[in-house]
Amino acid sequence: MRDDRVEAKREAAALDEPAREARELAERLGLKPYPVRYWIVDHGQMNELIAYGGFQRRYPHWRWGMNYERQRKKDRHGLGKAFEIVNNDDPAHAFLQESNSAADQKAVITHVEAHADFFANNEWFGLYADRGDDGPNAAARLERNADRIAAIARRTDVDRDAVERLIDAVSALEDTIDQHSPVDAARSVADPGIAADVSDGDEDPLAAIEARIDDLDLSEEVRRDVFDDEWLEARGEGVEPEAPRPDVLAFLRDHGKRYDPESGKAVDREPWETTVIDAIREEAYYFAGQKQTKVMNEGWATYWESVMMGGEGFAGPDEFLTYADHMARVLGSPGLNPYKLGFELWTHVELRAARREVLDKLLRVEGVTPENFHSRIDLDEVADLLEPHPAIAGAGPATLDELAEMAADGDPRVDGEAVDRALSAGDGPEGIDVERYPWKLLTREGLAERHYVLSRPEHRGALRDVSREVLEEQARYLFDVDRYETVAAAIDDVDRGAGWERMFEVRESHNDVTFIDAFLTDEFVREGNYFTYEYSRAAGEHRVASVDADDVRKKLLLRFTNFGKPTIVVLDGNFRNRGELLLGHRYNGVALDEERARATLKRVFELWGRPVNLATIRVEYDDGEVRRAKRRGEEPEGTEVGVRFQYDGGEVTEHDLDDAIEARIAADEADYDTKPDDWLA
């Protein structure tokens, strides 16, 4: 976003050096981010970017204006200041607000560099990003979508209101995709990508049947008697997936039609309608990576921001208090805070890996066993031995000579070339400002030791809490291994980078659901004071339900599975052999918001063109049972009842649900089979 304002240009020039140095530090720490282009914007431009989901141009639609007005009011009343926006792209684009303080801008830049690393290396972002040699190129794709849809809306033969209604319908279903698969996986066409605003050549089932009949060279009489219109229509609409289809939008795109009120029938879509559906569905896949990894991604960026800003003094002495206030506000936000939860989980991953590495070495000391570990090992001595080398911890002008000696001895923790430059050139053009950037004297190994998790004050006692069961479990894998004569020799062999290495491994393959499932341990819940709460019908208020780690994990998994939205799948494209669509809500104990479900069903009808059905389960409570439960201080027992909603263009009607369909929509392992009844104490 180019801006001719003097203040913006001045701000941008002042940030050139921090951006350049932050990139170098990030890479030295082991991050491998996309290139980042930074832009300086004012309040209005930032609010516009937020409204557009982080991009400068989107397709024409009323909701962008609504988003803008909401963010503008929040910004005006101090209810939601935006420090930055960064999008997943190669190169990534980061937008900084010009009114931020220098400390805030540096914090944002270090935060962005870590985001760009996550974008580039997480496999879930890769589901969209693996789009050929050009990478994700999201900004260009979204801009092309905007141009296509805007051109369609301007056409004289297209009703602009019809375009808006179609966008409304598709947007209402944008989370009904298969976020676990690449964007093109569920399409039933040979050539993936956005359909052009012409017939895209997809083989229509009905047209294919008619073509085969033509090949038979039948007389008109036989053709009319045997292959009448009703027969053809039934064959053309017989779409029955063998298994539930999670990508509802892809199914509607490939098999849906448009309801024509004049004829009262479903008719084929115009090519422009398919173009609009394809464009919005593809964008839903782009944003799916962000939705699936919100906790991981924000926690990752917050962790490395803290290492760079606080641990490496990227915030200068005159900026540190401002930065500390910035971080306190980020981590102290109320509700389920992805920054705080993610930051704490990443630290927990690091701590567990580092602790396992130390225990592995200590259990190899002669005479040490799981049974006598706590009596034979002096953990205060271990804590002292794990402290970083003084020259590493205090790297800077005062330690240059000692670091030079270490480099001469081949110490892998020291960047010998940087030390030589610092000694020979001083603060000159060829030198290094080691006062401001002491990290330039160290390699990644040195930085890992300098920031070693078990030497941080809050974690020095982490080895004391290790149980005998944990020690026995780890010792079970120690077979003919090298032994150490002393504790000091064992600690000298500890890999200080084990915690970071484990973090990088996890960063590549996990999303929020698998991350929480794997690393939200009993220890984490206990030390973080996490708990679940539920609405009590008996008491008429919310109450703490459980502090058990399994319950906390289940509750969080439910929150993040399928973006925290109901999981809807296609069960049948020819329900009751009438060409009706049957969707199923994968019921996991949490009922649908029926008012919203009814409204959404009407949107589905617009994309199917024929009657649509939704199977779900609701929990019904008898009034008398609720009153009796309140008197006893207990929770009432509800009854699960299968329901099928149907919409055919008139009113949404409600019907009993067939037992076989009810069995098909029960929760499976994808939803972790979590039900509120299991959480209540």
C-alpha positions in Angstrom: 0.0 0.0 0.0 2.0 3.0 -1.2 1.5 6.2 0.7 2.8 9.7 -0.2 2.3 11.1 3.3 5.6 12.4 4.8 4.9 10.9 8.3 4.4 7.4 6.8 7.6 7.7 4.8 9.6 8.9 7.8 8.2 6.0 9.8 9.1 3.5 7.1 12.6 4.7 6.9 13.1 4.4 10.6 11.9 0.8 10.5 14.3 -0.3 7.8 17.1 -1.2 10.2 14.9 -3.0 12.8 13.2 -5.1 10.0 16.6 -6.0 8.5 18.1 -6.9 11.9 15.0 -8.8 13.0 15.2 -11.0 9.9 18.9 -11.8 10.6 18.2 -12.6 14.2 15.2 -14.8 13.3 17.3 -16.8 10.9 20.2 -17.1 13.4 17.7 -18.6 15.9 16.8 -21.2 13.3 13.6 -19.7 11.8 13.1 -20.0 8.0 10.5 -17.4 7.2 9.0 -16.3 3.9 10.4 -12.9 2.8 8.3 -10.2 4.3 7.3 -6.8 2.8 6.4 -4.2 5.4 3.9 -1.4 4.7 3.1 1.6 6.9 -0.6 2.5 7.1 -2.8 4.9 9.0 -5.9 4.1 11.2 -8.3 4.2 8.3 -6.2 2.0 6.1 -5.6 -0.5 8.9 -9.3 -0.8 9.6 -10.0 -1.4 5.9 -7.4 -4.1 5.8 -8.9 -5.8 8.9 -12.3 -5.5 7.2 -10.9 -7.3 4.1 -9.3 -10.1 6.1 -5.8 -8.7 5.7 -5.9 -7.9 2.0 -6.2 -4.6 0.1 -8.8 -5.8 -2.4 -11.7 -8.3 -2.2 -14.7 -9.1 -4.3 -17.6 -6.5 -4.0 -20.0 -7.3 -1.1 -21.8 -5.5 1.7 -20.1 -7.4 4.5 -16.8 -5.6 4.0 -18.4 -2.3 4.9 -20.0 -3.9 7.9 -16.7 -5.2 9.1 -15.1 -1.9 8.5 -17.6 0.0 10.5 -17.4 -2.5 13.4 -13.6 -2.2 13.5 -13.6 1.6 13.2 -15.9 1.8 16.3 -13.7 -0.6 18.3 -10.6 1.5 17.3 -12.3 4.8 18.2 -13.3 3.6 21.6 -10.1 1.8 22.5 -11.8 -1.7 22.4 -9.4 -3.4 20.0 -6.3 -1.7 18.8 -4.6 -3.4 15.8 -0.9 -3.5 16.0 -0.3 -5.3 12.7 -1.8 -7.6 10.0 0.3 -10.2 8.2 -1.0 -12.5 5.6 0.2 -16.0 4.6 1.9 -15.4 1.3 5.3 -15.7 -0.4 6.4 -13.0 0.1 4.3 -12.3 3.1 2.9 -8.8 3.5 2.8 -7.1 6.9 1.0 -3.9 7.6 2.1 -1.7 10.5 0.1 1.1 12.0 2.0 4.4 11.9 0.8 5.5 15.3 2.5 2.6 17.1 5.4 3.5 19.3 8.9 2.4 18.3 8.8 -0.4 20.9 5.4 -1.6 19.5 6.8 -1.5 16.0 9.8 -3.6 16.9 7.5 -6.1 18.8 5.3 -6.3 15.7 8.2 -6.9 13.4 9.7 -9.7 15.5 6.2 -11.2 15.8 5.7 -11.0 12.1 9.0 -12.8 11.3 7.9 -15.7 13.4 4.5 -15.8 11.7 6.2 -15.8 8.3 8.2 -18.8 9.5 5.1 -20.6 10.6 3.4 -19.9 7.3 6.3 -21.2 5.3 6.9 -24.4 7.3 3.6 -25.7 8.7 2.0 -28.5 6.7 -1.5 -27.3 7.2 -0.7 -24.0 5.6 1.0 -26.1 2.9 -2.3 -27.6 1.9 -3.1 -24.3 0.2 0.5 -23.1 -0.4 1.5 -26.1 -2.5 0.2 -24.4 -5.7 3.2 -24.8 -8.0 6.5 -22.9 -8.3 4.9 -19.6 -7.4 3.9 -20.7 -3.9 0.6 -19.6 -2.4 0.5 -16.1 -4.2 -2.7 -15.4 -2.2 -2.7 -11.7 -2.8 -2.7 -12.1 -6.6 -5.4 -14.9 -6.4 -7.7 -12.9 -4.2 -7.2 -9.9 -6.5 -8.1 -11.9 -9.5 -11.2 -13.2 -7.7 -12.2 -9.6 -6.9 -11.7 -8.6 -10.6 -13.8 -11.6 -11.9 -16.7 -11.1 -9.5 -16.7 -7.3 -10.0 -16.8 -7.8 -13.8 -19.7 -10.2 -13.4 -21.6 -7.7 -11.3 -21.2 -5.0 -13.9 -22.5 -7.1 -16.8 -25.8 -5.9 -18.2 -27.2 -9.4 -18.5 -26.6 -10.2 -14.8 -28.6 -8.9 -11.9 -26.2 -7.4 -9.3 -28.6 -8.4 -6.5 -28.4 -12.0 -7.8 -24.7 -11.9 -7.5 -24.9 -10.6 -3.9 -27.5 -13.2 -3.0 -25.2 -15.9 -4.4 -22.2 -14.6 -2.4 -24.4 -14.5 0.7 -25.4 -18.2 0.2 -21.8 -19.4 -0.4 -20.4 -17.3 2.5 -22.9 -18.8 4.9 -21.3 -22.2 4.0 -17.7 -21.2 3.8 -16.7 -23.4 6.8 -18.3 -26.5 5.3 -15.2 -27.6 3.5 -12.8 -30.4 4.1 -10.0 -28.4 5.8 -7.9 -31.6 6.1 -7.4 -31.9 2.3 -5.9 -29.7 -0.4 -8.3 -27.2 -2.0 -8.6 -29.3 -5.2 -9.0 -32.7 -3.6 -12.9 -32.8 -3.4 -13.6 -31.4 -6.9 -14.9 -33.8 -9.5 -13.3 -32.0 -12.4 -10.1 -32.8 -14.2 -8.6 -29.3 -14.2 -8.5 -27.6 -10.7 -8.8 -23.9 -10.2 -11.3 -21.1 -10.6 -13.7 -21.7 -13.4 -13.6 -19.0 -16.1 -16.8 -17.1 -16.8 -17.6 -19.4 -19.7 -18.7 -23.0 -19.8 -15.8 -24.9 -18.2 -16.4 -28.1 -20.1 -17.4 -30.2 -17.0 -19.4 -33.2 -18.0 -22.9 -32.8 -16.8 -24.4 -36.2 -15.8 -27.7 -35.5 -17.7 -25.9 -34.3 -20.8 -23.7 -37.3 -20.8 -26.7 -39.7 -20.7 -28.4 -37.8 -23.6 -25.2 -38.0 -25.6 -25.0 -41.8 -25.1 -28.7 -42.1 -26.2 -27.9 -40.1 -29.3 -25.2 -42.6 -30.1 -27.8 -45.4 -30.2 -29.5 -43.9 -33.2 -33.0 -44.7 -31.9 -36.2 -43.6 -33.6 -37.9 -40.6 -32.1 -40.9 -42.8 -31.1 -38.7 -45.3 -29.1 -36.7 -42.5 -27.6 -39.8 -40.7 -26.4 -41.5 -43.8 -25.0 -38.4 -45.4 -23.3 -36.2 -42.4 -22.4 -38.7 -39.8 -21.4 -37.9 -36.6 -19.6 -38.8 -38.0 -16.2 -36.4 -41.0 -16.7 -33.6 -38.7 -17.8 -34.2 -36.3 -14.9 -34.1 -39.1 -12.3 -30.8 -40.5 -13.7 -29.2 -37.1 -13.9 -29.9 -36.3 -10.3 -28.9 -39.7 -8.8 -25.9 -38.5 -6.8 -25.3 -40.6 -3.7 -21.8 -40.4 -2.1 -20.6 -43.8 -0.8 -19.4 -42.1 2.4 -20.3 -38.8 4.1 -18.8 -35.9 2.1 -17.2 -33.3 4.4 -16.7 -30.7 1.6 -20.3 -29.6 1.3 -19.4 -26.6 -0.9 -17.6 -28.8 -3.4 -20.6 -31.1 -3.6 -23.0 -28.2 -4.2 -20.7 -26.7 -6.8 -20.5 -30.0 -8.7 -24.1 -31.2 -8.4 -26.2 -28.3 -7.4 -28.6 -26.3 -9.6 -30.5 -23.0 -9.3 -34.2 -22.8 -8.4 -36.2 -21.0 -11.1 -39.4 -19.5 -9.4 -41.1 -19.0 -12.8 -41.0 -22.7 -13.8 -40.9 -24.0 -10.2 -38.1 -26.3 -11.1 -34.3 -26.6 -10.7 -32.4 -25.3 -13.7 -28.7 -25.4 -14.6 -26.6 -22.6 -13.3 -25.2 -19.9 -15.5 -21.4 -20.2 -15.9 -20.8 -17.0 -13.9 -22.5 -18.6 -10.9 -20.0 -21.4 -10.9 -17.2 -18.9 -11.1 -18.5 -17.1 -8.0 -18.8 -20.4 -6.0 -15.4 -21.6 -7.0 -13.8 -18.2 -6.1 -15.3 -18.0 -2.6 -14.7 -21.7 -1.9 -11.0 -21.4 -2.8 -10.7 -18.4 -0.5 -12.2 -20.4 2.3 -9.4 -22.9 1.9 -6.9 -20.1 2.1 -8.2 -18.9 5.4 -8.7 -22.5 6.7 -4.9 -22.7 7.6 -5.2 -19.7 9.8 -8.4 -20.9 11.5 -6.9 -24.4 12.2 -3.7 -23.1 13.7 -4.7 -20.0 15.6 -3.3 -21.1 19.0 -0.1 -22.6 17.5 0.6 -19.7 15.2 0.0 -16.9 17.6 1.7 -18.8 20.4 4.7 -19.4 18.1 4.9 -15.8 17.1 4.6 -14.6 20.8 7.3 -17.0 21.9 9.9 -15.9 19.4 8.9 -12.3 19.8 9.7 -12.6 23.6 13.1 -14.2 22.9 14.1 -11.5 20.5 12.6 -8.5 22.2 13.3 -9.4 25.8 15.9 -12.1 25.7 18.1 -10.4 23.1 17.3 -6.8 24.0 15.8 -6.0 20.7 13.7 -3.6 22.8 16.2 -1.0 23.9 16.5 0.1 27.5 14.3 3.1 26.9 11.7 0.9 25.1 11.6 -2.1 27.4 8.8 -0.9 29.8 6.6 0.0 26.8 7.3 -3.5 25.4 6.6 -5.2 28.7 3.2 -3.3 28.9 2.6 -4.4 25.3 3.2 -8.1 26.1 1.2 -7.9 29.3 -1.8 -6.6 27.4 -1.4 -9.3 24.7 -1.1 -12.2 27.2 -3.7 -10.7 29.6 -6.6 -10.5 27.2 -9.7 -12.1 28.7 -11.5 -15.2 27.5 -9.8 -18.0 25.6 -6.6 -16.2 24.6 -4.8 -18.0 21.8 -1.6 -15.9 22.4 -1.4 -16.9 26.1 -2.5 -20.6 25.6 -0.2 -21.0 22.6 2.8 -19.3 24.3 2.4 -21.5 27.4 2.0 -24.7 25.4 5.1 -24.0 23.3 7.1 -23.3 26.4 5.7 -26.6 27.8 6.9 -28.5 24.6 10.3 -26.9 25.0 10.5 -27.7 28.7 9.5 -31.3 28.3 12.0 -32.0 25.5 14.8 -30.3 27.5 14.0 -32.1 30.6 13.9 -35.4 28.8 17.4 -34.7 27.3 18.8 -34.0 30.8 17.2 -37.0 32.4 18.5 -39.2 29.6 22.1 -38.1 30.4 21.7 -38.3 34.2 20.3 -41.8 34.1 23.5 -42.8 32.3 25.6 -41.8 35.3 27.3 -44.8 36.9 25.2 -46.1 39.8 22.1 -43.9 39.1 18.8 -45.7 38.7 15.2 -44.5 38.7 14.9 -45.8 42.3 17.8 -43.8 43.7 17.7 -40.8 41.3 16.6 -38.2 43.8 18.9 -39.4 46.5 22.0 -39.8 44.3 21.6 -36.7 42.1 22.2 -33.2 43.6 19.7 -31.2 41.7 21.1 -27.9 42.9 24.4 -28.9 41.4 22.6 -29.9 38.2 20.9 -26.5 38.0 24.2 -24.7 38.4 25.9 -26.9 35.7 23.0 -26.1 33.3 23.6 -22.4 33.6 25.0 -20.9 30.3 28.7 -20.2 30.1 29.3 -16.7 31.5 30.8 -15.4 28.2 27.7 -16.8 26.3 25.2 -15.4 28.8 26.9 -12.0 28.8 27.9 -11.8 25.2 28.9 -8.2 24.4 31.7 -5.8 24.4 33.0 -7.0 27.8 33.4 -10.6 26.7 34.9 -10.1 23.3 38.4 -11.3 24.3 37.0 -14.4 26.0 34.8 -15.1 23.0 37.7 -14.7 20.7 39.7 -17.4 22.7 36.7 -19.7 22.6 36.4 -19.2 18.8 40.1 -19.9 18.4 39.5 -23.2 20.2 36.7 -24.1 17.7 33.8 -23.6 20.1 30.7 -24.1 18.0 28.7 -21.6 20.1 30.7 -18.6 18.9 30.7 -16.9 15.5 34.4 -16.5 15.1 34.1 -14.3 12.0 31.7 -11.9 13.8 34.0 -11.7 16.8 37.0 -10.9 14.6 35.0 -8.1 12.8 34.0 -6.7 16.2 37.5 -6.6 17.4 39.2 -5.3 14.3 36.6 -2.7 13.0 34.9 -1.7 16.2 31.8 0.4 15.6 33.0 1.4 12.1 31.2 0.6 8.8 32.7 -2.8 8.7 32.2 -3.6 12.3 29.4 -4.8 14.5 27.5 -2.9 17.1 27.8 -5.5 19.8 26.2 -3.2 22.3 22.9 -3.2 20.5 23.2 -6.6 18.7 25.3 -8.9 21.0 23.5 -12.0 19.4 25.7 -11.4 16.3 28.6 -12.9 18.2 26.9 -16.2 18.7 25.8 -19.1 16.6 22.5 -20.9 16.9 24.1 -23.3 19.4 25.2 -20.3 21.5 21.8 -18.7 21.4 20.2 -22.0 22.4 22.4 -22.1 25.5 21.9 -18.4 26.2 18.1 -19.0 26.3 18.1 -22.5 27.7 14.7 -23.2 29.3 16.0 -25.1 32.3 18.3 -22.2 33.3 15.4 -19.7 33.4 14.5 -18.8 37.0 10.9 -20.0 36.6 12.0 -23.5 35.5 15.1 -24.2 37.6 13.1 -26.5 39.8 11.5 -28.5 36.9 13.6 -31.6 37.6 12.5 -31.9 41.2 8.9 -32.7 40.2 9.9 -35.7 38.0 8.2 -38.8 39.4 9.7 -42.3 39.7 7.2 -43.5 37.1 8.6 -41.0 34.5 12.1 -42.0 35.3 11.3 -45.7 35.0 9.6 -45.0 31.7 12.6 -43.2 30.3 15.2 -45.7 31.7 13.3 -48.5 29.9 14.8 -47.3 26.6 18.4 -47.2 27.9 20.2 -50.3 26.7 23.9 -50.7 26.0 24.6 -47.0 26.2 27.7 -45.0 27.1 28.0 -44.3 30.8 29.3 -41.2 32.5 31.6 -41.2 35.5 30.2 -38.0 37.0 27.2 -35.8 36.9 29.3 -33.0 35.5 30.4 -35.1 32.6 26.8 -36.0 31.9 25.6 -32.4 31.9 28.5 -31.4 29.7 27.1 -33.7 27.1 23.5 -32.2 27.2 22.2 -30.8 24.0 20.9 -27.3 24.9 19.1 -27.1 21.6 16.9 -30.1 22.2 13.9 -28.0 23.3 14.0 -25.8 20.2 14.5 -28.8 17.9 11.4 -30.4 19.3 9.5 -27.2 18.8 10.5 -27.0 15.2 9.4 -30.6 14.6 6.0 -29.9 16.2 5.6 -26.7 14.2 5.9 -28.6 10.9 3.1 -31.2 11.4 0.5 -30.2 13.9 -2.6 -28.1 13.9 -4.5 -26.8 17.0 -6.5 -30.0 17.5 -3.5 -32.3 17.4 -1.3 -29.8 19.3 -3.7 -29.6 22.2 -4.4 -33.3 22.2 -0.7 -34.2 22.3 0.7 -31.6 24.7 -2.0 -30.4 27.0 -0.8 -32.7 29.8 -1.8 -33.2 33.4 1.2 -31.2 34.5 0.3 -28.3 32.2 -3.3 -28.2 33.4 -2.2 -28.4 37.1 0.5 -25.7 36.9 -1.6 -23.4 34.7 -4.8 -23.7 36.8 -6.9 -24.6 33.9 -10.5 -25.8 34.4 -13.8 -26.3 32.5 -17.1 -24.7 33.2 -20.6 -25.4 32.1 -24.0 -23.9 32.4 -25.9 -25.6 35.2 -29.7 -25.9 34.5 -30.3 -26.8 38.1 -28.6 -23.7 39.5 -29.3 -21.4 36.5 -25.7 -20.2 36.3 -22.3 -21.2 35.0 -20.2 -23.3 37.4 -16.7 -24.8 37.4 -17.2 -28.4 36.1 -13.8 -30.0 36.3 -10.1 -29.4 36.8 -9.2 -32.8 35.3 -6.8 -32.6 32.4 -8.8 -35.0 30.3 -11.9 -32.8 30.7 -10.0 -29.6 29.9 -8.5 -31.3 26.8 -11.9 -32.5 25.6 -13.4 -29.1 26.0 -10.7 -27.4 24.1 -10.7 -30.0 21.4 -14.4 -29.4 20.9 -13.7 -25.7 20.7 -11.2 -26.1 17.9 -12.5 -29.1 15.9 -13.9 -27.9 12.6 -13.1 -24.2 13.5 -15.4 -24.6 16.5 -18.3 -24.8 14.1 -20.8 -27.7 13.8 -19.5 -30.4 11.5 -21.9 -30.8 8.5 -21.5 -33.5 5.9 -23.4 -34.6 2.7 -25.2 -37.9 3.4 -27.3 -38.2 0.2 -27.7 -36.3 -3.0 -30.8 -38.2 -4.0 -32.6 -38.5 -0.7 -35.9 -40.5 -0.9 -35.1 -40.9 -4.6 -36.4 -37.4 -5.3 -33.2 -35.5 -6.0 -33.3 -34.0 -2.5 -30.2 -33.2 -0.6 -29.6 -34.7 2.8 -27.0 -33.1 5.1 -26.0 -34.5 8.4 -24.9 -32.7 11.6 -22.1 -34.9 13.2 -23.7 -34.7 16.6 -21.2 -34.7 19.5 -23.5 -33.8 22.4 -23.7 -30.1 21.5 -26.9 -29.2 19.8 -27.2 -26.9 16.8 -28.5 -23.4 17.1 -31.7 -24.3 15.4 -32.6 -20.7 14.4 -29.3 -20.3 12.6 -29.6 -23.8 11.2 -33.0 -23.0 9.7 -31.7 -19.8 8.1 -28.6 -21.6 6.7 -30.8 -24.3 5.2 -32.4 -21.7 3.1 -29.0 -20.7 1.8 -28.3 -24.3 0.9 -31.5 -24.4 -1.1 -30.2 -21.5 -3.2 -27.2 -23.6 -4.2 -29.0 -26.9 -4.7 -32.2 -25.8 -6.4 -34.3 -28.6 -5.0 -35.6 -29.5 -1.5 -32.8 -29.7 1.2 -32.8 -31.6 4.5 -30.7 -31.5 7.6 -30.5 -34.3 10.1 -29.5 -33.5 13.6 -30.1 -34.5 17.2 -31.5 -32.2 19.9 -31.7 -32.7 23.7 -35.2 -32.2 25.1 -35.8 -31.6 28.9 -39.1 -32.4 30.6 -40.2 -29.3 32.7 -41.1 -31.5 35.6 -37.8 -33.2 35.6 -36.0 -29.8 35.5 -37.9 -28.6 38.6 -37.2 -31.8 40.5 -33.5 -31.6 39.6 -33.3 -28.0 40.8 -34.7 -29.0 44.2 -32.2 -31.8 44.5 -29.3 -29.6 43.2 -28.7 -32.0 40.4 -28.5 -31.7 36.6 -31.7 -32.9 34.8 -31.5 -35.9 32.4 -32.2 -34.8 28.9 -33.5 -37.0 26.1 -31.7 -37.1 22.7 -34.2 -36.9 19.9 -33.4 -37.2 16.2 -34.9 -34.4 14.0 -34.9 -33.7 10.3 -35.4 -30.2 9.0 -36.6 -29.7 5.5 -36.8 -26.6 3.2 -38.4 -26.6 -0.2 -38.7 -22.9 -0.9 -41.6 -22.3 1.4 -41.3 -22.8 5.2 -38.8 -24.9 7.1 -40.6 -27.9 8.4 -39.6 -30.4 11.1 -39.9 -34.2 10.8 -38.9 -37.3 12.8 -35.5 -38.7 12.0 -35.1 -42.2 10.7 -33.1 -44.4 13.2 -30.6 -45.4 10.5 -29.8 -41.8 9.7 -29.6 -41.0 13.4 -27.0 -43.7 13.8 -24.9 -42.3 10.9 -24.6 -38.8 12.4 -23.4 -39.9 15.9 -20.0 -38.5 16.8 -16.9 -40.4 15.7 -13.2 -40.1 16.5 -12.9 -37.0 14.5 -15.0 -35.2 17.1 -13.3 -36.9 20.0 -16.7 -38.2 21.1 -16.9 -35.4 23.6 -20.2 -34.6 25.3 -21.0 -32.1 28.0 -22.4 -34.8 30.2 -18.9 -36.3 30.4 -17.5 -33.0 31.6 -19.9 -32.2 34.5 -18.7 -33.2 37.9 
